[in-house]
Amino acid sequence: MHAAFYLLLATSLARFLLRHPGGARVPWIIALSAVLAVLYALPPLTAALRGKRSASYASGYESGPAPGARPTPRRLTWLALVVAVWLVLVILAPSFAWCAVPLFFTGMRMLPPRAALVLVAVLTGCVIASQLRLAGRYDPDLILGPPAVSAIATAVFAYMQRQAARQRELIDDLIRTRRELAATERREGTLAERQRISMEIHDTLAQGLSSQQMLLQAADRLWDTDPATARTHVRTAESITERGLAEARRFVHDLAPADLADGGGLDEALRTLAARTAQDAGLPVRFHSEGTPAPLPDRTQSALLRIAQGALANVTEHADATTAALTLTHLDDQVVLDVADDGRGFTPTAQPPASDRRGHGLPAIRARAQQLGGTLTIESAPGEGTVLSVAIPLPPQETP
């Protein structure tokens, strides 16, 4: 619209100069055209000089007031000056009448709806009068043409306003939805991280402290009757403390489990876990790997190692088992970890006694499996031992 205004202004001035060369009104027409051009460009020029083009110009002149709002005095003054100079030009040279079309949009953009319609009607009347004066005779086209143009311009502007308002609402809804989604994701991420930290502490520090407690209690009972065995228990508790300290440091730095940090892979980490459990708890644990070992995602390796640690801790504390076995099976589309023992067993659907509900235990193992899209299966019966099986699917790109 700004470009159209200046194009119509220049065309009207050129037409007047070609038809009235050397006339007495030429200096006035040129001066008024220059004044109108500068006046029309005053808002963006002023905003640019102040360094606030995007804020001042858009809020003060480019966009209209909010529905029901009154125009500011500065807005009214500027619009009144533009219309007044244009009216003087039209009186002196009727060919400037068609500059009113861009002024239609300027008025509708800057004024409330009713005031804008009044301004459009006044400008349309001026265009009709100037065209009849320019033609010098009565012509129905000159009477019906300007109102038709005004009606089309008003309809187009109203449609654009509705579309712009709808777009603003959609954008506001989108921004609000994105903020709510981001807040929800932050809350969910916080809860998930809390759950992960609690399981990490349970499977590392809590299990180590529990083992230390049992060893130190046993050493205290044997301190007077069997000092050598008591000292052995104390040294074992010391080694567990050392490993727990390493786990805590790696946990603080959010690194992989200590057994995986050496780069030996999950098979080697499980083999080390089996040997350590046999040494610390006196429970023989066999490790067996089936299938062709393939590189696994770090999250999968860490989760399976933590699951094995938690399962063996449950076996040593609650199962009264004499032997246990770890089996890691590498398949094409999944990896399966089995933890079996020959202990007293239990009914999987029954609620465990209160003394056995000291930590996360099976819920933590199930949660770890579900986080990776895996499943947990428990086969057990009283007096028949327990087999815990965790299957983790492998993504296509990780398929061996």
Solvent accessible surface area in square Angstrom, and as a share of the most:
residue,aa,sasa,rsa
1,M,104,0.47
2,H,67,0.30
3,A,80,0.62
4,A,38,0.30
5,F,0,0.00
6,Y,75,0.29
7,L,122,0.61
8,L,55,0.27
9,L,10,0.05
10,A,59,0.46
11,T,77,0.45
12,S,9,0.06
13,L,38,0.19
14,A,49,0.38
15,R,75,0.27
16,F,8,0.03
17,L,61,0.30
18,L,146,0.73
19,R,154,0.56
20,H,79,0.35
21,P,103,0.65
22,G,80,0.77
23,G,29,0.28
24,A,95,0.74
25,R,89,0.32
26,V,21,0.12
27,P,86,0.54
28,W,168,0.59
29,I,0,0.00
30,I,79,0.40
31,A,50,0.39
32,L,33,0.17
33,S,5,0.03
34,A,54,0.42
35,V,76,0.44
36,L,0,0.00
37,A,25,0.20
38,V,92,0.53
39,L,24,0.12
40,Y,9,0.04
41,A,22,0.17
42,L,81,0.40
43,P,5,0.03
44,P,25,0.16
45,L,95,0.47
46,T,44,0.26
47,A,3,0.02
48,A,51,0.39
49,L,160,0.80
50,R,146,0.53
51,G,67,0.64
52,K,117,0.49
53,R,136,0.49
54,S,101,0.65
55,A,62,0.48
56,S,23,0.15
57,Y,30,0.11
58,A,40,0.31
59,S,76,0.49
60,G,9,0.09
61,Y,26,0.10
62,E,63,0.28
63,S,54,0.35
64,G,30,0.29
65,P,33,0.21
66,A,68,0.53
67,P,137,0.86
68,G,80,0.77
69,A,39,0.30
70,R,210,0.77
71,P,26,0.16
72,T,67,0.39
73,P,108,0.68
74,R,122,0.45
75,R,14,0.05
76,L,81,0.40
77,T,79,0.46
78,W,21,0.07
79,L,8,0.04
80,A,60,0.46
81,L,88,0.44
82,V,0,0.00
83,V,18,0.10
84,A,48,0.37
85,V,23,0.13
86,W,0,0.00
87,L,53,0.26
88,V,67,0.39
89,L,0,0.00
90,V,9,0.05
91,I,112,0.57
92,L,48,0.24
93,A,2,0.02
94,P,15,0.10
95,S,13,0.09
96,F,0,0.00
97,A,0,0.00
98,W,89,0.31
99,C,0,0.00
100,A,0,0.00
101,V,36,0.20
102,P,1,0.00
103,L,1,0.00
104,F,4,0.02
105,F,17,0.07
106,T,1,0.01
107,G,0,0.00
108,M,15,0.07
109,R,40,0.15
110,M,0,0.00
111,L,17,0.09
112,P,32,0.20
113,P,98,0.62
114,R,206,0.75
115,A,43,0.33
116,A,3,0.02
117,L,97,0.48
118,V,96,0.55
119,L,27,0.13
120,V,10,0.06
121,A,66,0.51
122,V,76,0.44
123,L,0,0.00
124,T,12,0.07
125,G,37,0.36
126,C,33,0.19
127,V,3,0.02
128,I,33,0.17
129,A,60,0.47
130,S,5,0.03
131,Q,17,0.08
132,L,50,0.25
133,R,130,0.47
134,L,74,0.37
135,A,46,0.35
136,G,68,0.65
137,R,156,0.57
138,Y,151,0.57
139,D,24,0.12
140,P,72,0.45
141,D,105,0.54
142,L,38,0.19
143,I,52,0.27
144,L,123,0.61
145,G,27,0.26
146,P,5,0.03
147,P,53,0.33
148,A,50,0.39
149,V,52,0.30
150,S,9,0.06
151,A,61,0.47
152,I,113,0.57
153,A,7,0.05
154,T,33,0.19
155,A,62,0.48
156,V,68,0.39
157,F,24,0.10
158,A,37,0.29
159,Y,121,0.46
160,M,103,0.46
161,Q,83,0.37
162,R,140,0.51
163,Q,71,0.32
164,A,32,0.25
165,A,38,0.29
166,R,138,0.51
167,Q,110,0.49
168,R,136,0.50
169,E,110,0.49
170,L,112,0.56
171,I,81,0.41
172,D,79,0.41
173,D,59,0.31
174,L,102,0.51
175,I,71,0.36
176,R,121,0.44
177,T,77,0.45
178,R,159,0.58
179,R,171,0.62
180,E,100,0.45
181,L,99,0.49
182,A,38,0.30
183,A,26,0.20
184,T,46,0.27
185,E,99,0.45
186,R,157,0.57
187,R,142,0.52
188,E,104,0.47
189,G,39,0.37
190,T,62,0.36
191,L,110,0.55
192,A,51,0.39
193,E,72,0.32
194,R,155,0.57
195,Q,80,0.36
196,R,71,0.26
197,I,60,0.30
198,S,36,0.23
199,M,2,0.01
200,E,13,0.06
201,I,71,0.36
202,H,20,0.09
203,D,8,0.04
204,T,18,0.10
205,L,51,0.25
206,A,39,0.30
207,Q,25,0.11
208,G,13,0.13
209,L,114,0.57
210,S,25,0.16
211,S,34,0.22
212,Q,27,0.12
213,Q,103,0.46
214,M,87,0.39
215,L,21,0.10
216,L,89,0.44
217,Q,86,0.38
218,A,18,0.14
219,A,4,0.03
220,D,113,0.59
221,R,169,0.62
222,L,59,0.29
223,W,121,0.43
224,D,128,0.66
225,T,113,0.66
226,D,54,0.28
227,P,55,0.35
228,A,69,0.53
229,T,46,0.27
230,A,0,0.00
231,R,121,0.44
232,T,65,0.38
233,H,42,0.19
234,V,57,0.33
235,R,140,0.51
236,T,21,0.12
237,A,5,0.04
238,E,116,0.52
239,S,35,0.22
240,I,11,0.06
241,T,66,0.38
242,E,122,0.54
243,R,73,0.27
244,G,16,0.16
245,L,89,0.44
246,A,37,0.29
247,E,17,0.08
248,A,25,0.19
249,R,150,0.55
250,R,77,0.28
251,F,49,0.20
252,V,116,0.67
253,H,131,0.58
254,D,99,0.52
255,L,108,0.54
256,A,46,0.36
257,P,2,0.01
258,A,23,0.18
259,D,26,0.14
260,L,22,0.11
261,A,44,0.34
262,D,128,0.66
263,G,66,0.63
264,G,46,0.45
265,G,28,0.27
266,L,6,0.03
267,D,27,0.14
268,E,82,0.37
269,A,1,0.01
270,L,0,0.00
271,R,113,0.41
272,T,56,0.33
273,L,10,0.05
274,A,3,0.03
275,A,64,0.50
276,R,37,0.13
277,T,16,0.09
278,A,36,0.28
279,Q,136,0.61
280,D,22,0.12
281,A,54,0.42
282,G,61,0.58
283,L,12,0.06
284,P,70,0.44
285,V,18,0.10
286,R,163,0.59
287,F,34,0.14
288,H,98,0.44
289,S,32,0.21
290,E,78,0.35
291,G,54,0.52
292,T,108,0.63
293,P,83,0.53
294,A,19,0.15
295,P,120,0.75
296,L,16,0.08
297,P,37,0.23
298,D,116,0.60
299,R,158,0.58
300,T,7,0.04
301,Q,30,0.13
302,S,24,0.15
303,A,11,0.09
304,L,0,0.00
305,L,0,0.00
306,R,8,0.03
307,I,0,0.00
308,A,0,0.00
309,Q,18,0.08
310,G,2,0.02
311,A,4,0.03
312,L,4,0.02
313,A,13,0.10
314,N,36,0.18
315,V,11,0.06
316,T,45,0.26
317,E,48,0.21
318,H,37,0.17
319,A,14,0.11
320,D,110,0.57
321,A,20,0.15
322,T,93,0.54
323,T,58,0.34
324,A,2,0.02
325,A,16,0.13
326,L,0,0.00
327,T,29,0.17
328,L,0,0.00
329,T,23,0.14
330,H,17,0.08
331,L,75,0.38
332,D,103,0.54
333,D,89,0.46
334,Q,55,0.24
335,V,1,0.00
336,V,22,0.13
337,L,0,0.00
338,D,39,0.20
339,V,4,0.02
340,A,31,0.24
341,D,18,0.09
342,D,76,0.39
343,G,6,0.06
344,R,126,0.46
345,G,14,0.14
346,F,74,0.31
347,T,61,0.36
348,P,56,0.35
349,T,131,0.76
350,A,58,0.45
351,Q,136,0.61
352,P,60,0.38
353,P,82,0.52
354,A,75,0.58
355,S,78,0.50
356,D,40,0.21
357,R,119,0.43
358,R,163,0.59
359,G,45,0.43
360,H,70,0.31
361,G,15,0.14
362,L,50,0.25
363,P,90,0.56
364,A,4,0.03
365,I,5,0.03
366,R,98,0.36
367,A,15,0.12
368,R,13,0.05
369,A,0,0.00
370,Q,115,0.51
371,Q,81,0.36
372,L,33,0.17
373,G,54,0.52
374,G,7,0.07
375,T,87,0.51
376,L,28,0.14
377,T,72,0.42
378,I,31,0.16
379,E,113,0.51
380,S,24,0.15
381,A,32,0.25
382,P,96,0.60
383,G,63,0.61
384,E,140,0.63
385,G,3,0.03
386,T,19,0.11
387,V,57,0.33
388,L,10,0.05
389,S,28,0.18
390,V,0,0.00
391,A,21,0.16
392,I,1,0.01
393,P,63,0.40
394,L,17,0.08
395,P,48,0.30
396,P,118,0.74
397,Q,147,0.65
398,E,59,0.27
399,T,60,0.35
400,P,87,0.54
